Amino acid sequence: MKDIMKIRFSLAWAEGSKALDKNFKSRTICSLFKEYLERIAKFMPCEGGAYLPKERSCVWVCEREKGSRTMNSEDLARAFQQCMNSGVQELQVVIGGADGFTAGELEKMNPALRWSFGPMTLPHELASVVAAEQIYRALTIIHHQPYHSGH
């Protein structure tokens, strides 16, 4: 039986010893983030927390720097499907903190995708919600569910 890939939203600003709720300043944003994690969990194992580098994982970094790729939802779904088909055990979607990532951090993470939500600046907590919603949307596209076409 083929292993099910796991998805981890790695919050670069998060302290690993703290509960997820304690890493968000806004309880409302944290609640919305957790809502999308629960939705994703209906398709595959999913969690959020501090960045934990792992072997056999694929890393996507959310950032708005030059060299990052903007994608529509259908393109993201195709990229996500390719990741699922590649045999990796985990997809880590890494969301940077207020200062983003240094060149050294990016080199160390070696992301398969540098994903941008466009030229606008978003607070990092809100960016985590956007990333989670778009991954959920990608899953509904892959599974031919009406969420994407109904919004």
N, C-alpha and C positions, 0 to 999 in steps of 0.2 A: 504494500500500500504506500502511496506517495505521501511524504510528510507534508503537513500543512504549514505554509509559511506563516510566520508571526510578524506582526508590525509593532514597532516601538517608536513612539514620538519622544525623541530625546530633546529635552529642554536644556539648552546649554547653560542657562542661568540657574538651573535647579541644583540644590544641594542634595546629594544622594541620601543623606541621613534623614532628611525631612519628608514627611508625608506630602503627597502631590498637592493637597489643598494649601499647605503652608508655603509652597513655592510661588503661589499667585498672590498678588496684592489685592486683586478684585475677586470676591467670591462669586459674583455673577459671571465673569468670564471663565473662571475655573469650572463652574457648573455647566456652562455651555460646552466647554472643551470635553468634560466628562460625558456629557450627553452624546457627543459624536463618537467617543471611544466606545460607549455602549452599543451604538448603532453598528460600528465597524465590527465589534465582537460577535455580532450575529453571523458574520461571514467568515471570520478568522480570529485567532487569538490576537489581542491588542492590549497595549499598556502605554502609560506615559510616565516619564521620570527623567532622571539625570542621564547624560550621555555615558554609555558603557560600550567601549569598542569591543567588538566580537569578531571572531573568525566566521567565515561563511555567512557574512551579512553584507547586504548591499546598502550603501549610504546615499541618501538624498539630502542635500543641504539647502535649506530655504534661506535665500539672501537676495538682495537687490543690486549687488555689485556687477560691474562689467564682466561679461563672460557667463552670466547666469541666463537661463533660458525661460522665457515666458511661454506658457502653454495654455491652450483652451482645454476644456474638460475632456473632450474626446481624445486629444493627444495624450493627456495625462493618463487616461484609462488604458490606452495602447502601451504606454511606457510601463504602467503598473502590471499589465498582463504579461509583458516581456519579462519583467522582474520575477513574477510568480512562476513563469515557465522555465526560468534559468536554473532552478534547483537550489537557490539560496534558502537558508533557514529563516532569515530575518531581514526585513526591510527596516532600516532606521531612518526616520525622517527627523533631521536635526534642525532645530529652530534656534537661531543665535540669540544672544542677550542684547542689551541696549547698544553695545559697542560692536556688534557683528562678530566676524571672525578675522583673525590675523592670517596672513599668507601661510605662516607656519602651521597653524591649526588646520587650515584647508588642506595643505599638503599631507599632513598626518592622517586626516580622515579619508583622503583620496576618494571624494564622492563620485559616484557613477553619474549623478545628475546634480547640477547646481540650478535650483528651481527658484524663479523670481515671480512674485505676484504683480510685477509691473514696477514702474518708476516711483510710485508713491511710498512714503514711509509709514509703516504700521508699528504700533507698539508691539513688542515681542510676544506679549501674552495674547493679543488679538491675532497675531500671525499664526500662533499655534492653533487657534480656532479655525482660521481660514484653511490651514493645511489639513486639519482633521476633516473639515467639511468636504474639501475637494477629494480626499482619499475615499471618504464615504460615497461621494458622488461617482467616483471612478468605479467603485465596486458595484453600484447600482447599474451603471452603464454595462459593465462586463456581464452582469447577471440579468440583463434585459428587464430591469424593474422600472416602474414609471417615475421614480423620483426625479430624474434628470429632465425628462421631457415635460414634467408637470410644473417646473419652476422656471 
